[in-house]
Amino acid sequence: MSKSLSSEELQKIQELNNEFNKVKMVIVDCEIQKHNALRHIDELRKQFSSYEHALIEKYGKDAVINIQTGEVTQKEN
């Protein structure tokens, strides 16, 4: 003999399950955004390093660049 949930019990468990699944999807979306952001940061880091090397070749190893003004000075010993 099988039993059935009352309509209220069924509705409540369905609501909880739906809410649980929605929250899981939010977490998945956040993780995807995080993954994309980390990949973007890695790419920016590579671009920064490449450009930094180009500036070192142009201005020298001891150059100090003010990124606010663009002024290039030499490191004092």
N, C-alpha and C positions, 0 to 999 in steps of 0.2 A: 504494500500500500504506500503510495507516495503522497507527500504533502506539498503544499504550495505556500509561498510567502503571501502575506496579505498585500493588497495593492499599495498600501503605504510603505511597507517594508521593501517591496520591490522597487518602488519609486525612489526611496532613500538610498538603497544600495546602488541603483543605476546612476543617481546624481553624484554620489561619492566617487564611483568608478569613472564617470565622465570628467569630474573635476581633477581627479588623480591623473588621468591621461592628458588633460590640458596642461597641467603643471609640468609633467614630463616633457611635453613638447616645448614649453618655454625654456626648460633647461637645455634641451637639445639645440634650440635656436641660439641660446647664449653660447654654448660650446662651439657651434659653427662660427659665430661672430668672433669669438676668442681665437679660434684657429686662423681665421682670415686675418685678424689683426696681427697675430704673431708672424704670419708669413709676410705681411706688409712691412712690419718692423724689420724683419730679417733683410728684405730687399732694400729698404732705406739704409740700413747699416752697411750693406755692400756698396751702395751708391755713394754714401758718405765717405767710406774708406777709399774708394777709387778716386773721388774728387780730391780728397785730402792728399793723396799721393801726387796727383797732378799739381796741386798748389805747392807741395814741398819741392817738386822738381823746378817749378817756376820761381819761387821766392826763397828757397833754401830750407834746410833742416831746422835752423834756429829761428825761423820766422814765427812771429806771434801775430795772429790776425784777430782784430776786434770785429766780431760778427755784427755788432750794432752799427759801426761806422765804416767798416771796410778798410780801416787803417792797418797797414802792415809795418811792424817794427821788428827789430832783431832782439832776441833774448839776450839779456845782460848776463855776463859771466860773473 
